[in-house]
Amino acid sequence: MEKILEITNLTKKYFSKNALKNVNLSLDKGRILGLMGPNGSGKTSLLKIIAGLQHSNSGEVLVCGKKIGTETKKLVSFLPDKNVLYPYMKAIDAINFFQNYYDDFDVNKAFELLDFMKLDKDEKVSSMSKGMIEKLNLSLTFSRNAKLFVLDEPLGGVDPVAREKIISTIIKTYNEDSSIIISTHLVNDVESIFDDVCFIDKGEIVLCGSAEQLRSEKNCSIDKLYIETFQNN
């Protein structure tokens, strides 16, 4: 099985505090990984390093066999946990911006996803609801022909209807030549699409493996396993 992501002994410090400590993780092609943990557990730091937006202190991260750098930024499509689009932008402006910025951006796919999300290309970001902005950002992220899609809290703060649409988009866009990492607190809403799960706490991985195998071994859902693992935090 081809490895999309390989992380070896990754450590990230902010001054004297460890955000990540000796993290080891791998992800095969065609898999969806759920990354879960309490606030401050190191999830966002890990995702930003994979996306090439932060540097580690030690260890190695390979995306499709390449070290993090200019080349891997062409392979990773990152959805941050905060909206980065300007309020004055219309959806069509955002599409044009991404098209100019990313060589692998598929405009036709962007318009297809916009239609699927029921978003108006001429509506400004400033007049969109939080759920609409989340859907627009997700549409832009998945319109790239990337090998690894990294989503930081794509369901955070949106209503259940918007969540369903976002999950549907993830499933619709998924293909066997790429992989997806989803960081989320809303485990129950999205665990059905996970092939693999990784629990992280205080910068260290505490549990990692096949979602199906863990359900069978622990005789419970991933959501219940998450609660049992972190209930004392």
Disulfide bonds with the S-S distance in Angstrom:
none
